[in-house]
Amino acid sequence: MPDSFTPDLKTILREAGCYFERRGKGDHDIWFSPITSIRFTVDNKIKSRHTANAVLRQAGIAKRF
């Protein structure tokens, strides 16, 4: 199991056209999805595959973890 799902998650998000908007509170980043037209947060140390898949769902991408 990886130490963090975040690097792979960010790669998937970029490939789908999502992009980083700004830093959020703590160690979170705010991203935007052109698929769903919403902003969502991405933690910099996601250790749960369920959380990683939830982020993908918010971005309108099928789960991959």
PDB file of N, CA, C, O and CB in Angstrom:
ATOM      1  N   MET A   1       0.846  -1.179   0.000  1.00  0.00           N
ATOM      2  CA  MET A   1       0.000   0.000   0.000  1.00  0.00           C
ATOM      3  C   MET A   1       0.892   1.243   0.000  1.00  0.00           C
ATOM      4  O   MET A   1       1.854   1.316   0.765  1.00  0.00           O
ATOM      5  CB  MET A   1      -0.963  -0.002   1.226  1.00  0.00           C
ATOM      6  N   PRO A   2       0.577   2.216  -0.852  1.00  0.00           N
ATOM      7  CA  PRO A   2       1.419   3.410  -0.918  1.00  0.00           C
ATOM      8  C   PRO A   2       1.311   4.254   0.346  1.00  0.00           C
ATOM      9  O   PRO A   2       0.321   4.191   1.075  1.00  0.00           O
ATOM     10  CB  PRO A   2       1.045   4.248  -2.129  1.00  0.00           C
ATOM     11  N   ASP A   3       2.351   5.045   0.587  1.00  0.00           N
ATOM     12  CA  ASP A   3       2.355   5.951   1.737  1.00  0.00           C
ATOM     13  C   ASP A   3       1.268   7.010   1.593  1.00  0.00           C
ATOM     14  O   ASP A   3       0.668   7.435   2.580  1.00  0.00           O
ATOM     15  CB  ASP A   3       3.730   6.621   1.892  1.00  0.00           C
ATOM     16  N   SER A   4       1.021   7.434   0.346  1.00  0.00           N
ATOM     17  CA  SER A   4      -0.006   8.434   0.060  1.00  0.00           C
ATOM     18  C   SER A   4      -0.553   8.215  -1.351  1.00  0.00           C
ATOM     19  O   SER A   4       0.203   7.957  -2.288  1.00  0.00           O
ATOM     20  CB  SER A   4       0.567   9.875   0.211  1.00  0.00           C
ATOM     21  N   PHE A   5      -1.848   8.320  -1.487  1.00  0.00           N
ATOM     22  CA  PHE A   5      -2.484   8.191  -2.802  1.00  0.00           C
ATOM     23  C   PHE A   5      -2.453   9.512  -3.578  1.00  0.00           C
ATOM     24  O   PHE A   5      -2.791   9.543  -4.761  1.00  0.00           O
ATOM     25  CB  PHE A   5      -3.934   7.715  -2.643  1.00  0.00           C
ATOM     26  N   THR A   6      -2.055  10.584  -2.928  1.00  0.00           N
ATOM     27  CA  THR A   6      -2.147  11.921  -3.513  1.00  0.00           C
ATOM     28  C   THR A   6      -1.383  12.096  -4.825  1.00  0.00           C
ATOM     29  O   THR A   6      -1.962  12.649  -5.760  1.00  0.00           O
ATOM     30  CB  THR A   6      -1.650  12.916  -2.530  1.00  0.00           C
ATOM     31  N   PRO A   7      -0.124  11.668  -4.963  1.00  0.00           N
ATOM     32  CA  PRO A   7       0.574  11.883  -6.245  1.00  0.00           C
ATOM     33  C   PRO A   7      -0.148  11.233  -7.434  1.00  0.00           C
ATOM     34  O   PRO A   7      -0.309  11.855  -8.484  1.00  0.00           O
ATOM     35  CB  PRO A   7       1.995  11.333  -6.156  1.00  0.00           C
ATOM     36  N   ASP A   8      -0.579   9.985  -7.261  1.00  0.00           N
ATOM     37  CA  ASP A   8      -1.309   9.307  -8.341  1.00  0.00           C
ATOM     38  C   ASP A   8      -2.647   9.982  -8.595  1.00  0.00           C
ATOM     39  O   ASP A   8      -3.072  10.116  -9.742  1.00  0.00           O
ATOM     40  CB  ASP A   8      -1.525   7.823  -8.002  1.00  0.00           C
ATOM     41  N   LEU A   9      -3.305  10.402  -7.537  1.00  0.00           N
ATOM     42  CA  LEU A   9      -4.601  11.074  -7.660  1.00  0.00           C
ATOM     43  C   LEU A   9      -4.466  12.367  -8.462  1.00  0.00           C
ATOM     44  O   LEU A   9      -5.273  12.634  -9.352  1.00  0.00           O
ATOM     45  CB  LEU A   9      -5.189  11.371  -6.267  1.00  0.00           C
ATOM     46  N   LYS A  10      -3.455  13.164  -8.151  1.00  0.00           N
ATOM     47  CA  LYS A  10      -3.258  14.427  -8.866  1.00  0.00           C
ATOM     48  C   LYS A  10      -2.951  14.192 -10.343  1.00  0.00           C
ATOM     49  O   LYS A  10      -3.377  14.970 -11.197  1.00  0.00           O
ATOM     50  CB  LYS A  10      -2.127  15.229  -8.221  1.00  0.00           C
ATOM     51  N   THR A  11      -2.221  13.135 -10.644  1.00  0.00           N
ATOM     52  CA  THR A  11      -1.939  12.791 -12.044  1.00  0.00           C
ATOM     53  C   THR A  11      -3.236  12.463 -12.776  1.00  0.00           C
ATOM     54  O   THR A  11      -3.461  12.942 -13.888  1.00  0.00           O
ATOM     55  CB  THR A  11      -0.958  11.596 -12.130  1.00  0.00           C
ATOM     56  N   ILE A  12      -4.082  11.655 -12.161  1.00  0.00           N
ATOM     57  CA  ILE A  12      -5.375  11.296 -12.765  1.00  0.00           C
ATOM     58  C   ILE A  12      -6.229  12.536 -12.969  1.00  0.00           C
ATOM     59  O   ILE A  12      -6.862  12.690 -14.014  1.00  0.00           O
ATOM     60  CB  ILE A  12      -6.127  10.275 -11.885  1.00  0.00           C
ATOM     61  N   LEU A  13      -6.253  13.421 -11.983  1.00  0.00           N
ATOM     62  CA  LEU A  13      -7.052  14.650 -12.085  1.00  0.00           C
ATOM     63  C   LEU A  13      -6.567  15.513 -13.251  1.00  0.00           C
ATOM     64  O   LEU A  13      -7.378  16.008 -14.034  1.00  0.00           O
ATOM     65  CB  LEU A  13      -6.986  15.454 -10.764  1.00  0.00           C
ATOM     66  N   ARG A  14      -5.253  15.694 -13.369  1.00  0.00           N
ATOM     67  CA  ARG A  14      -4.701  16.510 -14.468  1.00  0.00           C
ATOM     68  C   ARG A  14      -5.022  15.910 -15.831  1.00  0.00           C
ATOM     69  O   ARG A  14      -5.365  16.633 -16.766  1.00  0.00           O
ATOM     70  CB  ARG A  14      -3.181  16.654 -14.314  1.00  0.00           C
ATOM     71  N   GLU A  15      -4.910  14.589 -15.945  1.00  0.00           N
ATOM     72  CA  GLU A  15      -5.205  13.926 -17.217  1.00  0.00           C
ATOM     73  C   GLU A  15      -6.669  14.098 -17.620  1.00  0.00           C
ATOM     74  O   GLU A  15      -6.997  14.073 -18.806  1.00  0.00           O
ATOM     75  CB  GLU A  15      -4.862  12.442 -17.127  1.00  0.00           C
ATOM     76  N   ALA A  16      -7.548  14.271 -16.627  1.00  0.00           N
ATOM     77  CA  ALA A  16      -8.972  14.449 -16.901  1.00  0.00           C
ATOM     78  C   ALA A  16      -9.328  15.916 -17.153  1.00  0.00           C
ATOM     79  O   ALA A  16     -10.485  16.233 -17.428  1.00  0.00           O
ATOM     80  CB  ALA A  16      -9.797  13.910 -15.739  1.00  0.00           C
ATOM     81  N   GLY A  17      -8.342  16.811 -17.062  1.00  0.00           N
ATOM     82  CA  GLY A  17      -8.597  18.224 -17.327  1.00  0.00           C
ATOM     83  C   GLY A  17      -8.830  19.062 -16.087  1.00  0.00           C
ATOM     84  O   GLY A  17      -9.052  20.268 -16.195  1.00  0.00           O
ATOM     85  N   CYS A  18      -8.786  18.454 -14.917  1.00  0.00           N
ATOM     86  CA  CYS A  18      -8.949  19.212 -13.671  1.00  0.00           C
ATOM     87  C   CYS A  18      -7.666  20.000 -13.419  1.00  0.00           C
ATOM     88  O   CYS A  18      -6.591  19.624 -13.886  1.00  0.00           O
ATOM     89  CB  CYS A  18      -9.274  18.262 -12.458  1.00  0.00           C
ATOM     90  N   TYR A  19      -7.795  21.088 -12.680  1.00  0.00           N
ATOM     91  CA  TYR A  19      -6.606  21.887 -12.423  1.00  0.00           C
ATOM     92  C   TYR A  19      -6.614  22.502 -11.026  1.00  0.00           C
ATOM     93  O   TYR A  19      -7.661  22.755 -10.431  1.00  0.00           O
ATOM     94  CB  TYR A  19      -6.485  22.975 -13.461  1.00  0.00           C
ATOM     95  N   PHE A  20      -5.399  22.732 -10.533  1.00  0.00           N
ATOM     96  CA  PHE A  20      -5.173  23.353  -9.237  1.00  0.00           C
ATOM     97  C   PHE A  20      -5.574  24.819  -9.312  1.00  0.00           C
ATOM     98  O   PHE A  20      -5.206  25.524 -10.252  1.00  0.00           O
ATOM     99  CB  PHE A  20      -3.692  23.206  -8.799  1.00  0.00           C
ATOM    100  N   GLU A  21      -6.337  25.278  -8.310  1.00  0.00           N
ATOM    101  CA  GLU A  21      -6.712  26.697  -8.265  1.00  0.00           C
ATOM    102  C   GLU A  21      -5.919  27.470  -7.222  1.00  0.00           C
ATOM    103  O   GLU A  21      -5.360  28.526  -7.521  1.00  0.00           O
ATOM    104  CB  GLU A  21      -8.196  26.836  -7.978  1.00  0.00           C
ATOM    105  N   ARG A  22      -5.867  26.943  -5.986  1.00  0.00           N
ATOM    106  CA  ARG A  22      -5.179  27.670  -4.919  1.00  0.00           C
ATOM    107  C   ARG A  22      -4.961  26.762  -3.717  1.00  0.00           C
ATOM    108  O   ARG A  22      -5.497  25.656  -3.642  1.00  0.00           O
ATOM    109  CB  ARG A  22      -5.980  28.921  -4.506  1.00  0.00           C
ATOM    110  N   ARG A  23      -4.169  27.252  -2.792  1.00  0.00           N
ATOM    111  CA  ARG A  23      -3.967  26.555  -1.529  1.00  0.00           C
ATOM    112  C   ARG A  23      -5.189  26.780  -0.645  1.00  0.00           C
ATOM    113  O   ARG A  23      -5.795  27.852  -0.668  1.00  0.00           O
ATOM    114  CB  ARG A  23      -2.668  27.042  -0.819  1.00  0.00           C
ATOM    115  N   GLY A  24      -5.539  25.779   0.119  1.00  0.00           N
ATOM    116  CA  GLY A  24      -6.644  25.901   1.067  1.00  0.00           C
ATOM    117  C   GLY A  24      -6.101  25.965   2.475  1.00  0.00           C
ATOM    118  O   GLY A  24      -4.929  26.281   2.683  1.00  0.00           O
ATOM    119  N   LYS A  25      -6.947  25.668   3.440  1.00  0.00           N
ATOM    120  CA  LYS A  25      -6.517  25.667   4.836  1.00  0.00           C
ATOM    121  C   LYS A  25      -5.695  24.423   5.128  1.00  0.00           C
ATOM    122  O   LYS A  25      -5.943  23.352   4.574  1.00  0.00           O
ATOM    123  CB  LYS A  25      -7.729  25.743   5.782  1.00  0.00           C
ATOM    124  N   GLY A  26      -4.725  24.578   5.996  1.00  0.00           N
ATOM    125  CA  GLY A  26      -3.895  23.443   6.376  1.00  0.00           C
ATOM    126  C   GLY A  26      -3.103  22.922   5.198  1.00  0.00           C
ATOM    127  O   GLY A  26      -2.442  23.685   4.494  1.00  0.00           O
ATOM    128  N   ASP A  27      -3.175  21.616   4.988  1.00  0.00           N
ATOM    129  CA  ASP A  27      -2.418  21.015   3.890  1.00  0.00           C
ATOM    130  C   ASP A  27      -3.339  20.591   2.749  1.00  0.00           C
ATOM    131  O   ASP A  27      -3.087  19.590   2.078  1.00  0.00           O
ATOM    132  CB  ASP A  27      -1.619  19.810   4.392  1.00  0.00           C
ATOM    133  N   HIS A  28      -4.385  21.343   2.537  1.00  0.00           N
ATOM    134  CA  HIS A  28      -5.339  21.052   1.466  1.00  0.00           C
ATOM    135  C   HIS A  28      -5.154  22.016   0.302  1.00  0.00           C
ATOM    136  O   HIS A  28      -4.770  23.170   0.487  1.00  0.00           O
ATOM    137  CB  HIS A  28      -6.779  21.127   1.991  1.00  0.00           C
ATOM    138  N   ASP A  29      -5.434  21.523  -0.897  1.00  0.00           N
ATOM    139  CA  ASP A  29      -5.427  22.340  -2.108  1.00  0.00           C
ATOM    140  C   ASP A  29      -6.837  22.378  -2.668  1.00  0.00           C
ATOM    141  O   ASP A  29      -7.604  21.430  -2.501  1.00  0.00           O
ATOM    142  CB  ASP A  29      -4.420  21.787  -3.163  1.00  0.00           C
ATOM    143  N   ILE A  30      -7.175  23.466  -3.330  1.00  0.00           N
ATOM    144  CA  ILE A  30      -8.476  23.603  -3.976  1.00  0.00           C
ATOM    145  C   ILE A  30      -8.275  23.356  -5.470  1.00  0.00           C
ATOM    146  O   ILE A  30      -7.447  24.004  -6.109  1.00  0.00           O
ATOM    147  CB  ILE A  30      -9.111  25.023  -3.706  1.00  0.00           C
ATOM    148  N   TRP A  31      -9.034  22.422  -6.013  1.00  0.00           N
ATOM    149  CA  TRP A  31      -8.983  22.063  -7.427  1.00  0.00           C
ATOM    150  C   TRP A  31     -10.336  22.343  -8.061  1.00  0.00           C
ATOM    151  O   TRP A  31     -11.352  22.427  -7.370  1.00  0.00           O
ATOM    152  CB  TRP A  31      -8.586  20.575  -7.613  1.00  0.00           C
ATOM    153  N   PHE A  32     -10.342  22.488  -9.394  1.00  0.00           N
ATOM    154  CA  PHE A  32     -11.574  22.702 -10.143  1.00  0.00           C
ATOM    155  C   PHE A  32     -11.715  21.605 -11.189  1.00  0.00           C
ATOM    156  O   PHE A  32     -10.746  21.230 -11.848  1.00  0.00           O
ATOM    157  CB  PHE A  32     -11.588  24.104 -10.807  1.00  0.00           C
ATOM    158  N   SER A  33     -12.942  21.094 -11.335  1.00  0.00           N
ATOM    159  CA  SER A  33     -13.229  20.075 -12.340  1.00  0.00           C
ATOM    160  C   SER A  33     -14.121  20.663 -13.429  1.00  0.00           C
ATOM    161  O   SER A  33     -15.235  21.101 -13.142  1.00  0.00           O
ATOM    162  CB  SER A  33     -13.901  18.837 -11.695  1.00  0.00           C
ATOM    163  N   PRO A  34     -13.647  20.678 -14.680  1.00  0.00           N
ATOM    164  CA  PRO A  34     -14.503  21.144 -15.778  1.00  0.00           C
ATOM    165  C   PRO A  34     -15.613  20.141 -16.096  1.00  0.00           C
ATOM    166  O   PRO A  34     -16.588  20.487 -16.762  1.00  0.00           O
ATOM    167  CB  PRO A  34     -13.662  21.400 -17.032  1.00  0.00           C
ATOM    168  N   ILE A  35     -15.469  18.906 -15.623  1.00  0.00           N
ATOM    169  CA  ILE A  35     -16.482  17.879 -15.864  1.00  0.00           C
ATOM    170  C   ILE A  35     -17.735  18.163 -15.052  1.00  0.00           C
ATOM    171  O   ILE A  35     -18.848  18.114 -15.576  1.00  0.00           O
ATOM    172  CB  ILE A  35     -15.933  16.487 -15.521  1.00  0.00           C
ATOM    173  N   THR A  36     -17.551  18.465 -13.756  1.00  0.00           N
ATOM    174  CA  THR A  36     -18.682  18.725 -12.863  1.00  0.00           C
ATOM    175  C   THR A  36     -18.891  20.207 -12.593  1.00  0.00           C
ATOM    176  O   THR A  36     -19.902  20.591 -12.005  1.00  0.00           O
ATOM    177  CB  THR A  36     -18.480  18.001 -11.555  1.00  0.00           C
ATOM    178  N   SER A  37     -17.951  21.044 -13.013  1.00  0.00           N
ATOM    179  CA  SER A  37     -17.984  22.494 -12.775  1.00  0.00           C
ATOM    180  C   SER A  37     -18.047  22.839 -11.293  1.00  0.00           C
ATOM    181  O   SER A  37     -18.709  23.800 -10.901  1.00  0.00           O
ATOM    182  CB  SER A  37     -19.174  23.111 -13.487  1.00  0.00           C
ATOM    183  N   ILE A  38     -17.354  22.052 -10.468  1.00  0.00           N
ATOM    184  CA  ILE A  38     -17.296  22.367  -9.039  1.00  0.00           C
ATOM    185  C   ILE A  38     -15.852  22.404  -8.573  1.00  0.00           C
ATOM    186  O   ILE A  38     -14.957  21.844  -9.206  1.00  0.00           O
ATOM    187  CB  ILE A  38     -18.098  21.338  -8.215  1.00  0.00           C
ATOM    188  N   ARG A  39     -15.645  23.083  -7.442  1.00  0.00           N
ATOM    189  CA  ARG A  39     -14.360  23.108  -6.770  1.00  0.00           C
ATOM    190  C   ARG A  39     -14.389  22.045  -5.669  1.00  0.00           C
ATOM    191  O   ARG A  39     -15.428  21.805  -5.054  1.00  0.00           O
ATOM    192  CB  ARG A  39     -14.046  24.532  -6.188  1.00  0.00           C
ATOM    193  N   PHE A  40     -13.251  21.421  -5.432  1.00  0.00           N
ATOM    194  CA  PHE A  40     -13.172  20.394  -4.398  1.00  0.00           C
ATOM    195  C   PHE A  40     -11.784  20.435  -3.776  1.00  0.00           C
ATOM    196  O   PHE A  40     -10.838  20.949  -4.372  1.00  0.00           O
ATOM    197  CB  PHE A  40     -13.481  18.980  -4.979  1.00  0.00           C
ATOM    198  N   THR A  41     -11.676  19.889  -2.573  1.00  0.00           N
ATOM    199  CA  THR A  41     -10.398  19.900  -1.872  1.00  0.00           C
ATOM    200  C   THR A  41      -9.657  18.587  -2.087  1.00  0.00           C
ATOM    201  O   THR A  41     -10.256  17.521  -2.232  1.00  0.00           O
ATOM    202  CB  THR A  41     -10.608  20.154  -0.374  1.00  0.00           C
ATOM    203  N   VAL A  42      -8.330  18.706  -2.103  1.00  0.00           N
ATOM    204  CA  VAL A  42      -7.452  17.543  -2.197  1.00  0.00           C
ATOM    205  C   VAL A  42      -6.418  17.669  -1.080  1.00  0.00           C
ATOM    206  O   VAL A  42      -5.624  18.609  -1.053  1.00  0.00           O
ATOM    207  CB  VAL A  42      -6.762  17.443  -3.619  1.00  0.00           C
ATOM    208  N   ASP A  43      -6.444  16.714  -0.169  1.00  0.00           N
ATOM    209  CA  ASP A  43      -5.484  16.681   0.928  1.00  0.00           C
ATOM    210  C   ASP A  43      -4.125  16.252   0.372  1.00  0.00           C
ATOM    211  O   ASP A  43      -4.062  15.474  -0.580  1.00  0.00           O
ATOM    212  CB  ASP A  43      -5.958  15.714   2.066  1.00  0.00           C
ATOM    213  N   ASN A  44      -3.050  16.752   0.956  1.00  0.00           N
ATOM    214  CA  ASN A  44      -1.718  16.415   0.464  1.00  0.00           C
ATOM    215  C   ASN A  44      -1.183  15.092   0.994  1.00  0.00           C
ATOM    216  O   ASN A  44      -0.099  14.671   0.590  1.00  0.00           O
ATOM    217  CB  ASN A  44      -0.768  17.504   0.818  1.00  0.00           C
ATOM    218  N   LYS A  45      -1.901  14.433   1.875  1.00  0.00           N
ATOM    219  CA  LYS A  45      -1.492  13.123   2.400  1.00  0.00           C
ATOM    220  C   LYS A  45      -2.711  12.222   2.529  1.00  0.00           C
ATOM    221  O   LYS A  45      -3.122  11.903   3.645  1.00  0.00           O
ATOM    222  CB  LYS A  45      -0.777  13.269   3.773  1.00  0.00           C
ATOM    223  N   ILE A  46      -3.293  11.808   1.417  1.00  0.00           N
ATOM    224  CA  ILE A  46      -4.447  10.911   1.439  1.00  0.00           C
ATOM    225  C   ILE A  46      -3.944   9.486   1.642  1.00  0.00           C
ATOM    226  O   ILE A  46      -3.223   8.952   0.799  1.00  0.00           O
ATOM    227  CB  ILE A  46      -5.288  11.029   0.120  1.00  0.00           C
ATOM    228  N   LYS A  47      -4.323   8.873   2.758  1.00  0.00           N
ATOM    229  CA  LYS A  47      -3.851   7.531   3.081  1.00  0.00           C
ATOM    230  C   LYS A  47      -4.918   6.464   2.861  1.00  0.00           C
ATOM    231  O   LYS A  47      -4.625   5.272   2.962  1.00  0.00           O
ATOM    232  CB  LYS A  47      -3.379   7.486   4.512  1.00  0.00           C
ATOM    233  N   SER A  48      -6.137   6.866   2.565  1.00  0.00           N
ATOM    234  CA  SER A  48      -7.239   5.925   2.378  1.00  0.00           C
ATOM    235  C   SER A  48      -7.671   5.902   0.909  1.00  0.00           C
ATOM    236  O   SER A  48      -7.875   6.946   0.290  1.00  0.00           O
ATOM    237  CB  SER A  48      -8.435   6.299   3.288  1.00  0.00           C
ATOM    238  N   ARG A  49      -7.805   4.688   0.369  1.00  0.00           N
ATOM    239  CA  ARG A  49      -8.265   4.579  -1.019  1.00  0.00           C
ATOM    240  C   ARG A  49      -9.706   5.052  -1.146  1.00  0.00           C
ATOM    241  O   ARG A  49     -10.119   5.520  -2.207  1.00  0.00           O
ATOM    242  CB  ARG A  49      -8.137   3.131  -1.520  1.00  0.00           C
ATOM    243  N   HIS A  50     -10.473   4.927  -0.059  1.00  0.00           N
ATOM    244  CA  HIS A  50     -11.855   5.386  -0.081  1.00  0.00           C
ATOM    245  C   HIS A  50     -11.923   6.913  -0.219  1.00  0.00           C
ATOM    246  O   HIS A  50     -12.768   7.441  -0.943  1.00  0.00           O
ATOM    247  CB  HIS A  50     -12.585   4.932   1.193  1.00  0.00           C
ATOM    248  N   THR A  51     -11.041   7.602   0.469  1.00  0.00           N
ATOM    249  CA  THR A  51     -10.980   9.060   0.360  1.00  0.00           C
ATOM    250  C   THR A  51     -10.527   9.473  -1.035  1.00  0.00           C
ATOM    251  O   THR A  51     -11.069  10.414  -1.614  1.00  0.00           O
ATOM    252  CB  THR A  51     -10.030   9.643   1.423  1.00  0.00           C
ATOM    253  N   ALA A  52      -9.535   8.770  -1.576  1.00  0.00           N
ATOM    254  CA  ALA A  52      -9.049   9.076  -2.928  1.00  0.00           C
ATOM    255  C   ALA A  52     -10.165   8.887  -3.949  1.00  0.00           C
ATOM    256  O   ALA A  52     -10.329   9.713  -4.846  1.00  0.00           O
ATOM    257  CB  ALA A  52      -7.837   8.182  -3.290  1.00  0.00           C
ATOM    258  N   ASN A  53     -10.935   7.807  -3.819  1.00  0.00           N
ATOM    259  CA  ASN A  53     -12.055   7.576  -4.733  1.00  0.00           C
ATOM    260  C   ASN A  53     -13.160   8.603  -4.552  1.00  0.00           C
ATOM    261  O   ASN A  53     -13.837   8.955  -5.519  1.00  0.00           O
ATOM    262  CB  ASN A  53     -12.616   6.183  -4.532  1.00  0.00           C
ATOM    263  N   ALA A  54     -13.356   9.091  -3.334  1.00  0.00           N
ATOM    264  CA  ALA A  54     -14.362  10.130  -3.088  1.00  0.00           C
ATOM    265  C   ALA A  54     -13.974  11.429  -3.802  1.00  0.00           C
ATOM    266  O   ALA A  54     -14.835  12.128  -4.336  1.00  0.00           O
ATOM    267  CB  ALA A  54     -14.525  10.382  -1.566  1.00  0.00           C
ATOM    268  N   VAL A  55     -12.694  11.744  -3.808  1.00  0.00           N
ATOM    269  CA  VAL A  55     -12.224  12.935  -4.525  1.00  0.00           C
ATOM    270  C   VAL A  55     -12.479  12.767  -6.024  1.00  0.00           C
ATOM    271  O   VAL A  55     -12.936  13.697  -6.689  1.00  0.00           O
ATOM    272  CB  VAL A  55     -10.707  13.185  -4.252  1.00  0.00           C
ATOM    273  N   LEU A  56     -12.183  11.582  -6.549  1.00  0.00           N
ATOM    274  CA  LEU A  56     -12.439  11.325  -7.966  1.00  0.00           C
ATOM    275  C   LEU A  56     -13.922  11.466  -8.282  1.00  0.00           C
ATOM    276  O   LEU A  56     -14.283  12.011  -9.325  1.00  0.00           O
ATOM    277  CB  LEU A  56     -11.946   9.924  -8.358  1.00  0.00           C
ATOM    278  N   ARG A  57     -14.773  10.986  -7.403  1.00  0.00           N
ATOM    279  CA  ARG A  57     -16.217  11.077  -7.612  1.00  0.00           C
ATOM    280  C   ARG A  57     -16.654  12.546  -7.679  1.00  0.00           C
ATOM    281  O   ARG A  57     -17.479  12.914  -8.516  1.00  0.00           O
ATOM    282  CB  ARG A  57     -16.977  10.339  -6.482  1.00  0.00           C
ATOM    283  N   GLN A  58     -16.094  13.384  -6.788  1.00  0.00           N
ATOM    284  CA  GLN A  58     -16.427  14.819  -6.811  1.00  0.00           C
ATOM    285  C   GLN A  58     -15.987  15.457  -8.127  1.00  0.00           C
ATOM    286  O   GLN A  58     -16.618  16.395  -8.613  1.00  0.00           O
ATOM    287  CB  GLN A  58     -15.762  15.550  -5.621  1.00  0.00           C
ATOM    288  N   ALA A  59     -14.897  14.939  -8.697  1.00  0.00           N
ATOM    289  CA  ALA A  59     -14.393  15.489  -9.953  1.00  0.00           C
ATOM    290  C   ALA A  59     -15.103  14.916 -11.166  1.00  0.00           C
ATOM    291  O   ALA A  59     -14.861  15.359 -12.289  1.00  0.00           O
ATOM    292  CB  ALA A  59     -12.914  15.234 -10.070  1.00  0.00           C
ATOM    293  N   GLY A  60     -15.989  13.927 -10.956  1.00  0.00           N
ATOM    294  CA  GLY A  60     -16.720  13.329 -12.063  1.00  0.00           C
ATOM    295  C   GLY A  60     -15.957  12.234 -12.787  1.00  0.00           C
ATOM    296  O   GLY A  60     -16.213  11.954 -13.958  1.00  0.00           O
ATOM    297  N   ILE A  61     -15.012  11.612 -12.079  1.00  0.00           N
ATOM    298  CA  ILE A  61     -14.167  10.570 -12.652  1.00  0.00           C
ATOM    299  C   ILE A  61     -14.485   9.252 -11.955  1.00  0.00           C
ATOM    300  O   ILE A  61     -14.707   9.224 -10.744  1.00  0.00           O
ATOM    301  CB  ILE A  61     -12.651  10.927 -12.513  1.00  0.00           C
ATOM    302  N   ALA A  62     -14.507   8.161 -12.716  1.00  0.00           N
ATOM    303  CA  ALA A  62     -14.780   6.837 -12.131  1.00  0.00           C
ATOM    304  C   ALA A  62     -13.659   6.461 -11.147  1.00  0.00           C
ATOM    305  O   ALA A  62     -12.505   6.851 -11.325  1.00  0.00           O
ATOM    306  CB  ALA A  62     -14.910   5.749 -13.256  1.00  0.00           C
ATOM    307  N   LYS A  63     -14.021   5.701 -10.115  1.00  0.00           N
ATOM    308  CA  LYS A  63     -13.031   5.327  -9.111  1.00  0.00           C
ATOM    309  C   LYS A  63     -11.935   4.450  -9.706  1.00  0.00           C
ATOM    310  O   LYS A  63     -12.187   3.654 -10.610  1.00  0.00           O
ATOM    311  CB  LYS A  63     -13.704   4.605  -7.951  1.00  0.00           C
ATOM    312  N   ARG A  64     -10.720   4.603  -9.190  1.00  0.00           N
ATOM    313  CA  ARG A  64      -9.573   3.876  -9.712  1.00  0.00           C
ATOM    314  C   ARG A  64      -8.714   3.235  -8.639  1.00  0.00           C
ATOM    315  O   ARG A  64      -7.749   2.541  -8.959  1.00  0.00           O
ATOM    316  CB  ARG A  64      -8.737   4.788 -10.524  1.00  0.00           C
ATOM    317  N   PHE A  65      -9.038   3.450  -7.382  1.00  0.00           N
ATOM    318  CA  PHE A  65      -8.205   2.904  -6.300  1.00  0.00           C
ATOM    319  C   PHE A  65      -8.951   1.827  -5.548  1.00  0.00           C
ATOM    320  O   PHE A  65      -8.415   1.249  -4.602  1.00  0.00           O
ATOM    321  CB  PHE A  65      -7.769   4.011  -5.331  1.00  0.00           C
TER     322      PHE A  65
END
